[in-house]
Amino acid sequence: MTMPGRTFNGGDYRYGFNGKEMDNEIKSIDGSSYDFGARMYDPRVGRFLSRDPKERSYPDQSPYNAFNDNPILYADPTGKSGEATIDKQAHTITITSHIIMYGGAASPELATSTAQSIQDQWNAACGTVMVGGETYDVVFEVTGEYRENLAMSDVLNNKDIKNNYIRVEEETNLITKGSYMDGSKPKTGANSGFWKLAEIEGENTTTEAHEYGHGVGQEHEDFGVPDTENPNRRDYRGNGSPPMGLPRSSLVDPEYQRNPTAAPRVDGGTLKSSTRTVKQEDIDALGLDKLDFSKNGKADVGTKTNKYHKVRAN
């Protein structure tokens, strides 16, 4: 913290501890609050002003704790893990996302279970990526929360690319097509979307992990080839088990169809979504090897679409 009579500030420089921007309007005291991205930090008490979004991972510490109570030895670049963080010593790249659910069918339990499902399915691939001629393990850390009174302004003014705003509704005319993310091509990713409850609740669902892939940069075109009869449909036949990025309408080997005895393209002759699993080719489609980690070992994955979805009238 700043000390009276022992600091100097020319007035134009807004940064301080850990290189973070000061926000002196919160408490009207210079150097009393620093913006760490995920949370605000008060150096006078050595604590963050809000709870750690990953507090469950650290049950032995206060959720307001900072730097393991040792700011000399430890750093906390963003107030939680970054978007995509490279650790050259451990040879890992960690992708961190936070799912914020709202809408008539959302709930705290659904937000937590969906985030866990996404994390488990993407980590099950034990994916790797080559960066600078060296192999890195790819790890996903996904958390979730429910915000009953989420305001449109909260979404529109969001500055944290890790926040993913997902409206969840029953499978009614509130949503006219299947679950989707708001990103546009090519590979822009998205941090907002509209998901159907029926497609993400229960066991063996893969829609949540599939849509998450779109959010971090995947496109359907990354997998298989165009169908000869319908170029908008993907043909993955002859390649074995389907990857997570494959759309529902895809042609697959019979054992992965909704009806294994059905002819391709007819009812039941396309992908059964529950047979999808995250594979190395899903990891490859994220383009992690092309990210620029030169800024504090971090890089953005996807973009901030920041779209708030209103409920459409009947």
N, C-alpha and C positions, 0 to 999 in steps of 0.2 A: 504494500500500500504506500501511497505518497505520504511523506512526513513534512509537516509545516516547517518552513525555513530551511529545508534540506533538498528541495527539488526545484527544477526550473522547467518551464514549458513555454515555448515561443507562441503557443496558441493555435498553430496550424497542424501540429502533429497529434493525431487522435489515438495513437497506439501505445501500449505499455506492456504489462506483464504477459509473458508467453507470446508476445507479438500480437495480442488480441486488441480489438478496438474497444476503447472506453465508451461507456454510455453514462455520462455524468448527470443526465436528466432524471434518472430513476431515484436517486437519493440526494441530488443537488450538491454532491461532494465530489471533487475531482478524484479520479482513481478509485471510486468506491464500487464500481460495477464494470465487469468486462464481459463482452459478448463472445462466448465460446462456440456459437453456432447452435448446439442442441440446448444449452442452458446458460444462464447468467451466473457469474462468479463474483463473490464479494471477498476481496483479499483481506479485509479487516478481521474477518472471522474464519477465513480459510474454508469456506463452504459455498456450494452452489445454492441458488435460491429456489430451485425446484428439484423434484425427485429424479433419480437416475432412471432412465427408461430401461436399463438393464439391471435393475436392482436385484432381481431374482438370482442373478448369477453371482451375487456377492452378499449372501445372507449374513455374513459376519460383520458387515459394515453398515453405517447409516446411509440411507439413500441420498443424503445431501453431502456425503463425504467427497473430498477432492484429493487426488494425488496420493492415495493411500496414506494420508497424513504426513507425507514426506515430499514436499515440492522441490527439494534439491535433487533427489534421486529419480523421481518419476515426473512424467509429463502427461498431459491430457489434452491433445491437440484440438478436439472438438466438443468435449463434454461427454462424448461416447465414442464408439468405434466409427471410422470414416466410411465413406461411400465404397471405395475400393482402396484398400490399404496394402501396400507391399512391405513385407518383412524380409529383407535380404539375408538376415542371419538364420531365421527359421525356415526360409524358402517357402513362404506362404503368401497368398493373396486373399484377403478377407473382404467379402462383399457384405455390407450391412444395410438392411432396409427396415423400415418401421411401417406396419400396416395400420392405418387409422380407418376404422369402419364406422359408417353412419347409415341411416335409413331404417325403414319399418321392419326389416327382417334381421337387422344386425343386433348383436348382443356382446357383452364382455366375454362370455364363454366362446362364442363363435370366433371372435377376433383372436383370442388366445390359441384356440385349437387350429385355426386356419394358418396362422403364422408358424406354428410348430410343424404342421404338415408340410408347408412349403420348405421350411428349413431342412426337415428330415429327408424329403424327396430329393432335394438338390445336393445335399451332402452325401447321400447314398451312392452317388456316382463316383465319389473319390476322384474328382476331376483334377487334371493338371493342365498347365500352360507353360509354354516356353517363352521366357523373357530374357533377352540379352544372351541367348545361348545356354541358359540354365533352366532347369525344370522347377516349377513352383506348384505346390498343392493349392487348390482353390477351395476355400471354406466360406460357407454362407451363415450369416447370423441375422435371423429375422425375428422381430418382435411384433406384437399386435396390441391394439387397444380399441375400445369402443367409446365414441363421443356422441352422446345422445343429443346434445344441443350444439352440434357443430354449425358454425355460421359460414355463410358463403365467403365472407371477408377473410376467415381463417385460411381458407383454401387459396383464394386469389392472392393473398399477401404472403403466402408461404415462401420462405427463402431457403429451406432445407431440402435438398434433393432426395434425402433419405426418407422423407415422409411421403407415403403413398395413400391417397385418399380414395377409398372404395365405397361406393353406395351399394347396399345389399337389399334386395327386395324379393318378395315371393315371385314365383313364375306366373305372372299375370300380364295384363296389357300395360303395366307400368314399365315394362322393358320389352321391346319389340323383337329382339333377337337374342342370341346367346350371350353369355358373359363376354366382356370385351374391355380392352384398355384403350386409352384415347390417342396413343401415338400414331404418327403418320410416317410413311416410308420416306427415305430408306433408313431403317434401323435407328430411328430417333429415340425409341423407347418412350416411356410415359410414367408419370407418377400419380395418375388418376384413372378411374374406370368405374364400370357398372357391372356387378356380378349377380347372377341368379342364385338364390338360396338353394334351390334343388340341385344345383350343379356343384356346390362346394361343401354341403353338409353330409355327415355320415362317413362310413369307411370306404376305402378304395377309390376316393375321388381324386382326380388329377387336374381338374379345371383350374383350381387355385394355383398349382405349380406351373401349369401351362401359361396362364395369363401373367403370372409373375415373370416368366421368361420374356414375354413381349415387353414388359416394363423395363427390363434391363437390356433390351436391344435385339431380341430374336425376331425373325420374320418367318412366315410359313415357307417362303421360297428357299430357306436355308436347308430344306430337307427334301429328299427324293427328287423327282422330275415332274414336269407337267403331265397330266393325264392326256392321252391322245384324243379323247372325246370331249374333254372339258379342261382347258388350260388352267382354269382357276382351281382345279382339284389337283392334289399331289399324288403321285404314284410311288409307293415305297416297296412294292412287291419285290421279293428276292433279296431283301436286305435284313431279314430277321425281325427281331422285336422292335416295335416302334419307339422312337425317341419322344421326349416330352414336347418338343416343338411341333410335332405333326398335328395338323388340324383334324377334326372329327370326320370330315368328308373324304379323307384319304383312302386310297386303295392300298391294302396290306395283304400279307399272306393269310390264308384261310383261318388259321388258328387265332389270329388277332382281330377277326371280324366280329361284328355284333352277332352274326349268325354264321358259324363256320361252314355251313353247307350251302350258303347263298352264293349266287353268281355275283361277280364283281359289279359294282355300281347300282345294283338293284337293292330293294329294301333289305337291310341286314348285311349287305355286301360291302360295307365300309368299316373303318376303324372303330373298334370298341375302346372308348377312351380310357377305361380302367386298365388296359394292357400297356399303357405308356409308362416308361420309366426314363429318368434323366440319364443320359449316356454321355460319353466323352464328346460326341458330336454336338450335343447341346452346349457343353462348355466352350467348344471351339467357336460356336456361332455367336458367342458374346463378344468376341473380338478383344479379349483382355490383353492380348499381346500387342495391340495397337494403341493402348492407353498411354498417356503421358504422366508418369509418376514423379516427374521432376519437382513438383511442388509439395514439399514435406512428405513425399512418399505416398501421396493420395491422388485419386483421380475420380472424376464423375462417371457414373454409369447411368445411361439414359438421360432424360431431360425433364424439366419441370413443366408439365402440361397444365397443372394446377386448375383443373376444370371441376367445378361444383355441379353435380347432377341434381336437377330438380325432379320432383315426381310429376309425371305427365298425367293430366286428367283423363278420366275414362271417356 
